[in-house]
Amino acid sequence: MLLTLAPAIAVAAIPGAAQALRSRLSFALTPYAGSIGEVLSIAASNARVVVAIALAAWVRSRQVALGPTTDVLVGLVVVANTTLVGIAVGAYGAASLPWLIHLPLEWTALAVVLVLHRPHGQRTRHTAACAVAAAVSLAFVGVGAFVETYLTPQQ
């Protein structure tokens, strides 16, 4: 939460930052057309993050020496994704909020795979546990993509 709130507050507080970032990000903030292609595109984009973190957890559990490397990589992925949301909220302000109704679903997907990555001593994670967590996360990603595409309020 802090990784999203801090950039949002900073962007909103720095004179000229919001306008500069809006021109850089150039989000249209217009409703989606509501097609299955959009759902699949959004889901595929978000699925890459889920799969990458699940694979990192699986690798970490089998190659303990790679633990610090996977920790850093997973941390960078999480920080980049959550910070970008904060930057967009700071740049677009309250106008961006209707486009974020899917965020709890996406962040639930993220949380499920992040639990896999949490170290538990030297125990090896079963491939099945990683696969189930990834599947649950992907289901949340799919629902989130559907919500983002079809339930974003019409403005």
C-alpha positions in Angstrom: 0.0 0.0 0.0 2.8 2.4 0.9 4.5 1.6 -2.4 1.4 3.1 -4.1 0.5 5.9 -1.7 3.9 7.4 -1.4 4.4 8.0 -5.2 0.8 9.2 -5.5 1.2 11.8 -2.8 4.7 12.8 -4.1 3.4 13.3 -7.7 0.4 15.3 -6.5 2.5 17.4 -4.2 5.3 18.3 -6.6 4.3 21.4 -8.7 4.0 20.5 -12.4 4.7 16.7 -11.8 1.1 15.6 -12.4 0.8 17.4 -15.7 4.3 16.3 -16.9 3.5 12.7 -16.0 0.0 12.8 -17.7 1.6 13.9 -21.0 4.3 11.1 -20.5 1.8 8.4 -19.6 -0.9 9.6 -21.9 -3.7 7.4 -20.5 -7.0 8.1 -22.2 -9.2 7.3 -19.2 -11.9 6.3 -21.6 -14.1 3.2 -21.2 -13.0 0.0 -23.0 -15.0 -1.1 -26.0 -15.8 -4.3 -24.0 -14.4 -7.1 -26.1 -13.1 -10.5 -25.2 -9.9 -9.5 -27.0 -9.4 -6.7 -24.5 -10.0 -9.1 -21.6 -7.4 -11.5 -23.0 -4.9 -8.8 -23.7 -5.2 -7.4 -20.1 -5.1 -10.9 -18.6 -2.1 -11.9 -20.6 -0.2 -8.8 -19.5 -1.0 -9.3 -15.9 -0.4 -13.1 -16.1 3.2 -12.5 -16.9 3.8 -11.0 -13.5 2.0 -13.8 -11.7 3.9 -16.5 -13.6 7.2 -14.8 -13.2 6.8 -14.6 -9.4 5.5 -18.2 -9.2 8.5 -19.4 -11.2 10.8 -17.4 -9.0 9.3 -19.1 -5.9 9.7 -22.5 -7.5 13.3 -21.8 -8.4 14.1 -20.4 -5.0 12.8 -23.6 -3.3 15.0 -25.8 -5.4 18.1 -23.7 -5.6 18.6 -22.1 -2.2 21.7 -20.3 -3.3 19.5 -18.3 -5.8 17.2 -17.1 -2.9 18.8 -13.6 -2.7 18.6 -13.2 -6.5 15.0 -14.2 -6.7 14.2 -12.0 -3.7 15.6 -9.0 -5.5 13.9 -9.8 -8.8 10.5 -10.4 -7.2 11.0 -7.2 -5.1 11.7 -5.2 -8.2 8.6 -6.6 -10.0 6.4 -5.7 -7.1 7.9 -2.3 -6.5 7.7 -1.4 -10.2 4.0 -2.5 -10.6 2.7 -0.9 -7.4 4.7 2.3 -7.8 3.4 2.7 -11.4 -0.2 2.6 -10.0 0.7 5.3 -7.5 2.3 7.5 -10.1 -0.8 7.2 -12.3 -3.1 8.0 -9.4 -0.9 11.0 -8.5 -0.9 12.2 -12.1 -4.6 11.8 -12.8 -6.0 12.3 -9.3 -9.6 11.3 -8.5 -10.3 11.0 -12.2 -8.3 7.7 -12.3 -10.2 6.0 -9.5 -13.0 4.6 -11.6 -10.4 2.8 -13.7 -9.0 1.1 -10.6 -12.0 -0.9 -9.5 -10.2 -4.1 -10.7 -7.1 -3.4 -8.6 -8.1 -5.5 -5.5 -8.5 -8.5 -7.8 -5.1 -8.0 -9.4 -3.4 -7.4 -6.0 -5.0 -10.5 -4.6 -3.5 -12.5 -7.5 -0.1 -10.9 -6.6 -0.5 -11.7 -2.9 -1.3 -15.3 -3.6 2.0 -15.9 -5.5 4.0 -13.7 -3.1 3.0 -16.1 -0.3 4.8 -18.8 -2.3 7.9 -16.8 -2.4 8.1 -16.3 1.3 11.0 -18.3 2.7 10.2 -21.3 4.9 13.7 -22.4 5.9 15.2 -24.9 3.5 11.9 -26.8 2.8 11.3 -27.6 -0.9 8.0 -26.5 -2.2 6.1 -29.1 -4.2 5.6 -28.2 -7.8 1.9 -28.9 -7.3 1.6 -26.2 -4.6 3.3 -23.7 -7.0 1.0 -24.7 -9.8 -2.1 -24.4 -7.7 -1.1 -21.0 -6.4 -0.3 -19.8 -9.9 -3.7 -21.2 -11.1 -5.6 -19.4 -8.4 -3.7 -16.2 -9.1 -4.4 -16.5 -12.8 -8.1 -16.9 -12.0 -8.0 -13.6 -10.1 -6.1 -12.1 -13.0 -8.8 -13.2 -15.4 -11.6 -11.9 -13.3 -9.8 -8.7 -12.8 -9.3 -8.3 -16.6 -13.1 -8.9 -17.1 -13.9 -6.3 -14.4 -11.5 -3.8 -15.9 -12.9 -4.3 -19.4 -16.7 -4.6 -18.7 -17.3 -3.0 -15.4 -15.2 0.2 -15.5 -17.8 2.9 -15.1 -18.9 4.7 -18.2 -18.0 8.4 -18.0 
